[in-house]
Amino acid sequence: MDAWRGLVAGFDATRLELRDFEARVDGDAAEATALVDGRHWLGDAIWRPVGVYRWTLEKRDGRWKVTAMTFVLTQEFGDRGLVAIAAERAKGR
Protein backbone atom coordinates (compact mmCIF):
# COMPACT_ATOMS: atom_id res chain seq x y z
CA MET A 1 0.00 0.00 0.00
CA ASP A 2 2.91 2.34 0.67
CA ALA A 3 4.15 1.81 -2.90
CA TRP A 4 0.72 2.67 -4.34
CA ARG A 5 0.39 5.67 -2.03
CA GLY A 6 3.67 7.05 -3.33
CA LEU A 7 2.76 6.36 -6.96
CA VAL A 8 -0.68 7.94 -6.77
CA ALA A 9 0.90 11.19 -5.56
CA GLY A 10 2.55 11.51 -9.00
CA PHE A 11 -0.74 11.66 -10.89
CA ASP A 12 -2.71 14.88 -11.35
CA ALA A 13 -5.92 13.13 -10.29
CA THR A 14 -7.09 9.66 -9.29
CA ARG A 15 -10.56 8.16 -8.93
CA LEU A 16 -11.29 4.66 -7.68
CA GLU A 17 -14.71 3.04 -7.86
CA LEU A 18 -15.22 -0.04 -5.71
CA ARG A 19 -18.33 -2.23 -5.87
CA ASP A 20 -19.68 -5.72 -5.32
CA PHE A 21 -18.02 -6.27 -1.96
CA GLU A 22 -17.99 -9.82 -0.62
CA ALA A 23 -16.64 -11.10 2.70
CA ARG A 24 -16.14 -14.56 4.18
CA VAL A 25 -15.54 -14.79 7.91
CA ASP A 26 -14.15 -17.87 9.66
CA GLY A 27 -13.65 -17.16 13.34
CA ASP A 28 -10.91 -14.54 13.71
CA ALA A 29 -9.92 -14.70 10.03
CA ALA A 30 -11.64 -13.22 7.01
CA GLU A 31 -11.20 -12.67 3.31
CA ALA A 32 -12.88 -9.87 1.38
CA THR A 33 -13.03 -8.87 -2.28
CA ALA A 34 -14.31 -5.93 -4.29
CA LEU A 35 -14.33 -5.03 -7.96
CA VAL A 36 -12.29 -1.88 -8.65
CA ASP A 37 -12.23 0.49 -11.61
CA GLY A 38 -9.35 2.95 -11.27
CA ARG A 39 -8.74 6.09 -13.25
CA HIS A 40 -5.43 7.94 -13.09
CA TRP A 41 -4.79 11.15 -15.04
CA LEU A 42 -1.77 13.14 -16.13
CA GLY A 43 -3.21 16.14 -17.95
CA ASP A 44 -5.73 14.74 -20.42
CA ALA A 45 -4.02 11.34 -20.64
CA ILE A 46 -5.54 8.46 -18.64
CA TRP A 47 -4.49 5.03 -17.40
CA ARG A 48 -7.44 2.89 -16.30
CA PRO A 49 -6.73 -0.44 -14.58
CA VAL A 50 -9.78 -2.58 -13.79
CA GLY A 51 -9.75 -5.66 -11.59
CA VAL A 52 -10.33 -7.13 -8.15
CA TYR A 53 -8.99 -6.17 -4.74
CA ARG A 54 -8.49 -9.09 -2.34
CA TRP A 55 -7.93 -8.49 1.34
CA THR A 56 -6.93 -10.89 4.11
CA LEU A 57 -7.98 -9.81 7.61
CA GLU A 58 -7.39 -11.00 11.17
CA LYS A 59 -9.29 -10.06 14.28
CA ARG A 60 -6.82 -8.80 16.89
CA ASP A 61 -7.84 -7.41 20.27
CA GLY A 62 -11.44 -7.25 19.10
CA ARG A 63 -10.67 -5.23 15.92
CA TRP A 64 -10.29 -6.34 12.32
CA LYS A 65 -6.87 -5.63 10.78
CA VAL A 66 -5.94 -5.95 7.11
CA THR A 67 -2.89 -8.23 6.89
CA ALA A 68 -2.60 -8.46 3.10
CA MET A 69 -4.00 -6.71 0.05
CA THR A 70 -3.68 -7.83 -3.55
CA PHE A 71 -4.86 -6.28 -6.80
CA VAL A 72 -5.63 -8.65 -9.68
CA LEU A 73 -5.71 -6.83 -13.03
CA THR A 74 -8.46 -8.09 -15.36
CA GLN A 75 -8.61 -5.26 -17.92
CA GLU A 76 -6.58 -2.19 -18.77
CA PHE A 77 -7.34 0.90 -20.83
CA GLY A 78 -5.33 3.96 -21.72
CA ASP A 79 -1.60 4.49 -21.40
CA ARG A 80 0.30 2.32 -18.92
CA GLY A 81 3.36 4.46 -19.65
CA LEU A 82 1.85 7.11 -17.38
CA VAL A 83 2.82 4.93 -14.40
CA ALA A 84 6.55 5.53 -14.98
CA ILE A 85 5.99 9.26 -15.38
CA ALA A 86 3.88 9.40 -12.20
CA ALA A 87 6.52 7.42 -10.27
CA GLU A 88 9.20 9.94 -11.25
CA ARG A 89 6.95 12.86 -10.34
CA ALA A 90 6.10 11.28 -6.97
CA LYS A 91 9.80 11.14 -6.01
CA GLY A 92 9.93 14.92 -5.99
CA ARG A 93 6.87 15.35 -3.78
C-alpha positions in Angstrom: 0.0 0.0 0.0 2.9 2.3 0.7 4.2 1.8 -2.9 0.7 2.7 -4.3 0.4 5.7 -2.0 3.7 7.0 -3.3 2.8 6.4 -7.0 -0.7 7.9 -6.8 0.9 11.2 -5.6 2.5 11.5 -9.0 -0.7 11.7 -10.9 -2.7 14.9 -11.4 -5.9 13.1 -10.3 -7.1 9.7 -9.3 -10.6 8.2 -8.9 -11.3 4.7 -7.7 -14.7 3.0 -7.9 -15.2 0.0 -5.7 -18.3 -2.2 -5.9 -19.7 -5.7 -5.3 -18.0 -6.3 -2.0 -18.0 -9.8 -0.6 -16.6 -11.1 2.7 -16.1 -14.6 4.2 -15.5 -14.8 7.9 -14.2 -17.9 9.7 -13.6 -17.2 13.3 -10.9 -14.5 13.7 -9.9 -14.7 10.0 -11.6 -13.2 7.0 -11.2 -12.7 3.3 -12.9 -9.9 1.4 -13.0 -8.9 -2.3 -14.3 -5.9 -4.3 -14.3 -5.0 -8.0 -12.3 -1.9 -8.6 -12.2 0.5 -11.6 -9.3 2.9 -11.3 -8.7 6.1 -13.3 -5.4 7.9 -13.1 -4.8 11.1 -15.0 -1.8 13.1 -16.1 -3.2 16.1 -17.9 -5.7 14.7 -20.4 -4.0 11.3 -20.6 -5.5 8.5 -18.6 -4.5 5.0 -17.4 -7.4 2.9 -16.3 -6.7 -0.4 -14.6 -9.8 -2.6 -13.8 -9.7 -5.7 -11.6 -10.3 -7.1 -8.2 -9.0 -6.2 -4.7 -8.5 -9.1 -2.3 -7.9 -8.5 1.3 -6.9 -10.9 4.1 -8.0 -9.8 7.6 -7.4 -11.0 11.2 -9.3 -10.1 14.3 -6.8 -8.8 16.9 -7.8 -7.4 20.3 -11.4 -7.2 19.1 -10.7 -5.2 15.9 -10.3 -6.3 12.3 -6.9 -5.6 10.8 -5.9 -6.0 7.1 -2.9 -8.2 6.9 -2.6 -8.5 3.1 -4.0 -6.7 0.1 -3.7 -7.8 -3.6 -4.9 -6.3 -6.8 -5.6 -8.7 -9.7 -5.7 -6.8 -13.0 -8.5 -8.1 -15.4 -8.6 -5.3 -17.9 -6.6 -2.2 -18.8 -7.3 0.9 -20.8 -5.3 4.0 -21.7 -1.6 4.5 -21.4 0.3 2.3 -18.9 3.4 4.5 -19.7 1.8 7.1 -17.4 2.8 4.9 -14.4 6.6 5.5 -15.0 6.0 9.3 -15.4 3.9 9.4 -12.2 6.5 7.4 -10.3 9.2 9.9 -11.2 6.9 12.9 -10.3 6.1 11.3 -7.0 9.8 11.1 -6.0 9.9 14.9 -6.0 6.9 15.3 -3.8 
